[in-house]
């Protein structure tokens, strides 16, 4: 179990650290909390202690033991994050000042370190604060930039603590090995929508969860990720270039624009095979008992990629309701994929909208059944398999 040390400094946003600690505990991390004295004016250490079920460190001399607390916390940390971080504590860290247990422990830590600032907009924009942030970055410290909005003081501007999902994403980025460092990964996700008229469209049941999980995990593994997504309603993954599209044609154009620079391409989107030949200019009125639509084929994006690939490793997806392996292997071969991830929509826990999936990996040489698991865990297996394929090709 990895240990995350959460440092809390004296900002009004200190109460949000409780939500962060809860989120990390739900993910089964071991969490330690260090607070500055000013932070205790905003939120009680008892609250944080109840969430982690252990004491919160506020002072090196909290008990009569002989342990040097700020060093022991620094040594046990796999990731050290300060949330929220004031201008004051950023300035101290930038200049090597260790005048409390939090700054002493943070500077003593050799693990990946992360700072999430929260302060008044004028304090954040001040040249001294910006200089200190840049200096911290030269030490290898990562930052989760603050958001823009109405601040506690009544001013509007940049200075709000970043969204907690972004902070968690960056913590997990810091904790992960980086086998995809300096690699580029393109992921497509979600459904496409093909308009019938100004009101209606044809689509499918894809939620985008598998593609988003793959994009997020590729980012955590160090890749520069581009996500091309249809309409999903999901929050865009932090740290990832995200391109929104609606139709299959728009997705095809976006893929063609970006595919040549990629090391890995993962086609997890459920792209519509057909579109109407002619979109009605006005709403189609309900007149007859039946309505006939003339459909024409959309471009086959995966086939295009297979035909035009150079050194890219390409992963396709197949969803079937019958003859899964036979149909998936045909797709693997005909579309020149390196890996084909296939699942049967009739399998419990598999397919659209679920948080889990049960799939089969197909390569030119092998077929491997994968047990039912979360899409997050499956994304890790898929990326490891793609890295393995790339390494085999390089030999």
N, C-alpha and C positions, 0 to 999 in steps of 0.2 A: 504494500500500500504506500503510495507516494504522499509526502507531507508538504502541505502548502502553508506557509506562514503569512498571515494577513495582518498587515500593519494598518492602524487607523489613526489619523491625525485630526487636529481640531477644526473640522469644517462642518457646516450645517448638514452636509450630505453624509455625515458619519452614520446616520440611521440606516442608510442603504447598505452599509457593510453587513448588517444582519441578514438581509436577503442574499447577499453574496455568499456568506458563510453557510446558510441553509442550502443554497444551490450546490455548493461544493460538497457538503456532507451527503446530499442525495446521490451525488456521483461517487460516493464511497471513498473520498479522499480523507486522509488524516489532516485535520486543520488545527493550527495553533494561532492564537491571537495576541498581538502586542498593541497596546494603546499608549498614546502620549497622555500626559496629565490633562492637556486641553481637550482631548477627545472625550475624556470622562465627563466633561461638562455638558456634552451634547447627548451622550448615551451611556447608560449604566454598564459597567463591566459585568454585573450580574446577568444581564441579558445575554451578552456574548458568551459568558461562561456556561449558561444553561444550554445554549445552542451547541457548544462543542463538548459539554459534559466534563470540563476541566477548568482549572484556574486561568484567568487572563493575566498576562504579564504587563505590569505597568512600571515597575521599578526593579532594578537589579537586586535590591535589598529587601524584597517583599517577605522573605523568611530568613531563618537563621542558618540555612544550609550553607555549604561551602561551594556549591555549584556556581560557576560564572554564567549567569543566565543568558546574557546577550550572545555569548559564544556558543553555548549549547544549542540555542534556537537557530543560530546561523548554520551550525553544522548539520542539524537534522532536516533543514529545508531542502526540498527538491525544486521548489519555486517560491520566491519571496515577492509579495505584491503589497504595495501601499495604496489603499483605497478607503477614503479619498486622500489625496495628497495636497496639502496647502502650498502656497508660494514659499512659506517659511521653511517647510521641511525639504522642498526641492532645492532651495538655496543652500541649506546645510549639507545635503548630500553632494551637490555639485562642488562644494568647496571643502569637503572632507571634515566637516564639523560633527563631532559625536558627543553631544551634550545631554543625551537621554538614552534610554534603553533601546528605543526604536531605531534611531540613527546609528547607534553603535552596532546593533545586530545586523542592520541592513548593509552597512559598509563591510562588516566582517564576513558576510555571506559570499560564497563563491558559486552558488547556483544561479540559474537564470533569474533575472530580476525585472520587475514590471511596476510602472507607476501610472496611476489614473488620477490626473489632477482634477480639482474642483475648487473654484474660487470666483470672485468678482471678475467681470470681463476686463476691467481696466488693470486689475492686478495680473491677469493672465497675459494681456497684451503688452504689459510693461517690458521695456527692453531688457531689464535686469532678469526678469523671470524667463523670457525667451532665451537669453544667453545661458542661463542656468540649465534650462531644458536641453539645449543643444550640447552643453558640456556633459550632462548626464548621458546623453546618447553616445558620445564618444567613449564612454566607459562601458558600452555594451548594454546599457539599461534600455528596455523597451518601454514605449509609452502608448497608452490608449487615449487618444485625443479627446478632449471634452466636447460635449454637444453644444448646440446653439439654442437659446430660448430664454424664457423669463426666469431670472435668477431670484434667489431668496431676498436679496436686497431691493428688488423692484426694477433693477436694470435689465435690459435685454441684450444678449450677446453671447459670445462663446465663453463657456466657463462651467456649464452643467456637467456633473459627473456622467461619463459615458454610460450607455445602456449596459445593464448587467450581463446580457447575453454576449455583448462584444468583449467584456472583460473576461468572462469565462472562456470564450473562444481563444483569447490571447494567452490565458493561463495554460490551456491545453496545447496551444502552439509551442509555448516555452517548454512544456514537459515532454514533448514528443521528440523522438529521434528524427533526423532530417535526411532520409535516404533520397528524397526528391529535391534536395537543394540544387538550385540552378537549372531545374527542369521546368518545362512548360506543359501544363495540362489543360485541355479543353474538354468541358463537360456540357452536354445538352440535357435539359430536364423539362419535365412537365408536359402538358398536352399542347396541341395546336388547336386553333379555332378557325373554321372556314365559314365566312359569312354567306347566308342565303339571301338576306335582304338587310336593311338598316337595323332590324330588330333581332333577327335570329341567326344562329350559327350551328355548324356541326362540330362536335368535339368528342372527347372520350373521358374516361374516369380517372386518368392519371392525376395523382396528387403532387408529383414532383419530389416526394420525400427521398426516393432513392438517389436521384441526381444531386439533390442538395447535400445529402449525406456524403456522397463521393467528393463533391467540390470542397466541402468543409474539411474532410479528412486529408485530401491532397494538400490543402493549405497548411494543415497542421504538420504534415510530413515535409514541409519546406518548399513546395512547388509554387510557381507563379501561375495562378489559376484564372481561367476565363470561363464563366458560366453563361451559357445562352439558354434562356428560360422562357417557356410559354407562361400563360396566366396561371398562377398557383395559389396566391393568397399567403404564401410563406414569406417570412422575413428573409431578406437577402443575407447570405453568409458574410460575416465580417472579414475584411481584408481581401476580398475577391472582386475582380472586375466582372460586373454583371450586366448582361445585355438582354433587354426585354424584347420579345417578339410576340406576334399573335398567330400568324399563318405559317404553314409549312414553307411557303415560298420565302418568307422573311427569315425563317430559320436557315434555309438553304443558303441564302445570300450572306448571312452572318457567318456561317460555317466556312464558306468559300473565302471570305475575307481573312479568316484567322487560322485556317488549318495548316498552312505551310510552315508556320513557325513553331508548331507544337512537337513535343516529344511523345505525348500520349493523348489520344482522343477517345473519349468515352461517350458513346451515343445512348444515353439513358432516357432520352425523351420518347414519348409516345406520339410519333408524328402521324398525322392523318394521311391515309393513302390516297384519298380523293378530295376534290373540291368541286363546287358547282361550276358548270361551264360558263354561266353568266349570272352575276349577282344582280338581283332585282333592285332597281333604283328606289322603289317605294315598298312599303310593307306589303307582303303577300296576303291578300284578304281571304278569309275563310268562305269559300263559295261552294266548291264541289265536294263530294264525299271522299274523293281521292285526289292526291296531288303527285304529279310525276316530276322528278328532278333529273336533269341530265348531268352526270358527274364525269369528270375527267381526272386522269391520274396526276398526282403530284410527283415532283422529282424525287428519286430515291437517293437520299443524302448518304446513307451508309454505302450504297453501291458506288457512288461517286468517290467517296473517300478511299474505298478499297482499290478502285481503279487508278487513282491519282497519288496514292501514298508513295513516299520515298523512304524515309527512315522512321516514320511514325509507327508507334504501336497502337493498334486500333482494337477497341472493345465494343462489340455490339450487344444488344439485348434482344431476346425473343420471348414473346408471350404467346402461349398456345393453350388450346382446350383439348387437344387430342394429338397423338403421335408426336409428343414433345421432342424426343431425342432425334428422331428421323428428320423432322422439319427444321429443328435447330441446326443440325449438321449440314443440311443443304444450304441454309443461310450463311453459316460459317464459311463454307467453300465458295459459294457463288459471289459473296460480297467481300472475299479476301480479308477476313478478320483474323486477328491473332488470338483473340479470346471471344467466345460467345457465352453470355450469361443467359440461361433459359429457365423460365418457370412456367408452371401450369396454373392457370387462373382458378382451376377447380380444387387446388390443394388448399387445405385449411391454413390460414395465416400467411398465404402468399398473394402476390399481385398488388393491384391498385389500392391506395388509401391506407393500407395497413402500415404499422410501424415495424412489422416483421416481414421476412421473406424466406422462401425455401427454393433454392435454385440448383441448377447443374452447370458446372463449368465445362465448356467444350473447347479443346484446341485441336490442331491437326492430328496430334498423336493420341490424345487422352480424353476420357470423359470422367468427370469427378462429381459425385453427388455431394451437396453441401446441406447440412442439417438446418432446420428452422432456427433462425436467429434474428436479432434486431438488424434493421437496415444500417445502423451505425457500425455494428460489428462486421456486417457483410461488406461494407465499403472498404474496411481495412483489409479484408481477405482479397477483394478484387484488386486493390492497388498493389498489394504484396505480390499477387500473381503476375500482374503486368510488369512489375520491376524484375521479377524472375525471368519472364519471357525476354525482356530487353537484354538482360545480362547473358542469357543463353545465345541470343543472336550476335552479341558482341564477341563471343568466344571464337 
